[in-house]
């Protein structure tokens, strides 16, 4: 029996016409994607949800900005999804593409298995 479930992020349909559900780690992965990709203030009933990263994407691409992005990501996950433990958070600056590649290793509090999710934040 699944503890965590969520709508499939691609909104794929099951054979019975209902929307596919993601379970356990995949449901948590959806939550993390929502936390990081949602622009803070865009949810009318919960305007403080997510992270304000847009202002950092216009700052110089350097270690200081990458560090602040990491702090905000970690803080938002700690605030909005208490089902996981962040094992590792790496941010790589790709100067040629003008983007930050974020790799987040996490595990469910009820598990020892480490999962990974990747995000890309683009400047401009």
N, C-alpha and C positions, 0 to 999 in steps of 0.2 A: 504494500500500500504506500503510495507516494505521500510525502509530507508536504512538499512544495509543488505547486503547479501554476502555470501562467499560459496566456494565449501564445501561440506560435508567433514569433516576431514577423514572419513573412505572411501571416494570415492564410496559411495553406489550409485547404479543406480536407476533411476526412471523407471516406466513402459515403457516409450517411448525410453529408452536406453540412455538418457542423464544423466549426473551426477547430483545427488541430490544437492539442494542448502540449506544452512542453513540461517535463517533469524534472524534479530534483535540481541537479546542477545546471541543466539547460534553462530552467525557470529562473534560477539565480543569475545566470548569465544575462537573460533578458532584463532583469531588474538593474544590473550594473550598466548595461547599454542605455537604458532609460535614464538613469541618474546622470550619466556623463553626457549623453547627447541632447538632453532636454535643456533648453535655455531657461535659466532661472527667471521667474516672473511670468512664464508663458502658461502656467496652469492657473486658471482663474480662481479655483477654490483652494489652491495650495500654492500661492505665489513664491514662497520661500523654498519650494522643492527644487532639487538639482544643484547645479554648480554654475557660478558665473565665471566662465572661462573666456568669453569673447574679448574682454578688455586685455587679457594677456596675449592674445593672438596678434595684437598690434604692437606689442613691446618687442624690443630687440631679441632675436633668437640667440639666447645664451644660457649658461648654466643657472643663473639667477632666476630667469623666467621659467626654465624647466623645473627648478626646485619648487617654485610657487605653484605651478600647475600640479605637481605631485602632492603638495600639501593640501590643495583644494580638493583634489580627487580623493585622497585618503580621508579627509575630514567629512566629505559628503557621504562617502560609503559608510563611515562610522556612524553618521547621523541617520541615514535613510535605509540602511539594510544591516540590521544587527544579527542576521542569520549566518554571517561568514566571519572568517578571520583572514585578513590580508597577510599573506606570507611574504610577498615581494612585489615591489612596484618599481618598474624601470621606465625611464623616459629617454628616448634617443632623439636627438635633433637631426633632421635631414635637411641640411642647408640648401642643397640643390633643388629639392621639391618644396621647400618652405613649409615643412610639416613636422609635427612631433609624433613619433610612434610610441605608444604607451602599451606596455605589457604588464598585465596584472595577474599575479598568481594568488589564488585564494583556495580556501577549503571551507566546507560547511562545518559549523561548530560540532556537528554530530559525526564528522567523518575525519579520516586521516588522509584521504586522497586529495592531492593538490590538482586544481584545475587552472587553466589559463584562458584569459580573454585579452584580445588586442583591440586597440582603438587608434585611430589616426585623427589628429587635429591639424587642420590646415590653416596657415596664415592667410589673411586677406579675404 
